[in-house]
Amino acid sequence: MRASLREDILKAGLKVMFKFGYVGATVRDICDAAGAPTGSFTNHFGSKEVFAKEVLDRYFQTLQGRVSEALNDSSLSPRQRLERYFERMSAVLATDKWGRGCLIGDFSIETASQSKLLRERLEAIFREWRQPFVACIREAQELGEIDATFTADDLAEFLLSSWEGAILRMKVERSPAALDRFREIAFETLARRA
């Protein structure tokens, strides 16, 4: 097997799973999109579940890069960094005309009751995803930029959960209205100066 065939299948799988979801994406669909024989899929991954975990990990790695880029920008205040992250992610979602959301959220809905492997990975992803937000919120609270009524952990959890919910509504409505509403409310009420 060529080493690149595995990579081709993974790249195609991300696109196919975004389009059809975990349940709707068949191994044949993924292999067809990659231009690979179906036998290559099982040779490289063993199962659709194991493949989906790897696709999810790659998606999360890209997302972590976006989080790091926004939340580690020392030229901005912590609150500005948080606002910038959600603005940038809204722009990314706009490129697909509000039709494609977040693979983490999509998989959470589709696979949590079907796959222990994926449910546990998603749980770990949410914990890991939250940490840079906790650090940024805590810094903003220490500077008085964000209200300290709630802990940084709770605010980070709430922001990410609310964001994922807004993305789901965005996909249904094919409109940025839910994302705009999220950003306005989050930064005018939850992140109000103490």
N, C-alpha and C positions, 0 to 999 in steps of 0.2 A: 504494500500500500504506500502511496505517496504521502509524505508528511502533510502536504498542503490540503489533502482531501478532508482530513479532520477539521482543519480550519475553515474550509469552504462550507462544510456541513454546519458548523457552529454559527458562522455568519448568516447563512441562509435560515437557520433555525430561529434566530432572533427575529428576523423579519416575518417569517411564517407564523410564529407564536404571537407576535404583536397583532397580526392580521386576523388569525383564527382562534387565538387563545390556546391554552394548554390542551383542553379536551378536543377542540376542533382541528388542531394541527395534527395531521397524521405523519407517520414516519415517511410514507411515500411522498407526501407534499413537501416535506423538508428535503428529502433526497432529490426530488425533481428540481426544486429551486436551486440546489447546490450542484446539479449536474452529476450526481454521484449514484452509483448503484445502491439499492437498499441494503445489500449485504454489508456495505461499508459502514453503515450506521451501527449495526450490532457489533461489528468488529471493533469499532472505536468506543462505543458507549455502553453496550450491553442492554440498556433499556431506555425507554422514553423518559422515565422518571430521573434516571441518572443524567441523561442528556439535558433535561430541563433544569436540573440543579446547576449544571455547568453554565448554561445560557444565563440563568439568573445571576450567578456569581460574576460573570463578565459584565452584565448590565449594571450590577451594583458597583463594580470597580469603576466603570465610567461615571456613574453618579457620584461616587466618592471624590473623583477628580473635580467635578463641578462644585461640590460642597467645599472642598479644600480651597479651590481657587477663589470662591466668594468669601468664605468665612475667615480665611487667613490673610486677607488683603489689609495690611497694616496702615494703608493710606486712608482708610475709612474708620469711623467709629464702629463699635460692635453692633449697635442698632442699625446703622447704615449697611453693614455687611449682611445682616439678616434680610433687610429689605431688598438688597441687591440680589441675593440668592433667589428669592421668590420671583423677582422681576425677570431675572435671566431664565428661570425655569418656565415662566409663562411665555416668554419669547420662543423657547424651544418647542413648547406645545403648540404655539401658533403656526409653526412651520408645517404642521400636519393638519392644519385647518380644524384644530380642536377635536380631531377624531381618534388620535392615539394618545393613550394616557401613560401610566407608569406600570411597567411590567411587575414591579413588586406588589402594587395594589391589585393588579389583574390576577396574578398568581395567588394572592391571599384569598381572593373571593373564590377562585376556581379549584384550588388544590388543597386547601387547609383540611377539608374533611375527607379527602381522597388519599393523601400521601403523607405518611408520618415523616419521611425524609424531607419533603419540601416544606411541610409545616414547621419542622424544627429549624430548617435553614432560614425560613422567613422570619421566625422568631429571633434568631441570632442577628439577622440583617437589621431588623428594627432596633435592637439594642445597640448595635454598632453605629447605625445611621444617626441615632439620637445623640451620641457623645459629643461630636463637634458643636452641635446646637446647644447642648448643656453648657459647654465651655464658653461659647460666645455670649449666651444669655447671662451667665454668671458674671462675666466681665462687664457686660452692660449694666447689670444690677449694681455692681460695685461702683461704677461711674455715675450712677443715678439716671441712666438713660432708659431703664426699664423698671417698672414697678416691681418691688420685691415682696409683694403680698404672697405670691406663690413661689415655690422653689424653682430653681432653674431646671431641675429634672422634670417637674410637672409641666412647666411651660413648654419645654422642648417636646414632651410627649403630646401635649395638646396641639401644638402647632403642626407637628407632622401628621397626626391623626386627622386634624381638620383639613390640612392640605390634601391628603389622600381622598377625603370625602369630596372636596371641591373638584378634584380631578374627575371623579366619577360623574358628578353632575355635569361638568364641562363636556364629557364624552356623550352624555345623553342629549344635552341641549345643543351640541356643536357650536358652542359659544363660550367666550371668555368670562361671561358674567359671574359665574361662581368663583372663579379665580380672583377676579377683581374685588368681589365682595369679601372673600377671605382676607386679602391683603389689607383692604380698608379697615375692616373690623379688628383684625389682629394687631395692626400697628396704631390704631386710634384708641383702642380700649385696653387690650391685654398688655400692650407695651407702653402704656401711658407713663409719663414721669410720676414718680411717687411724690 
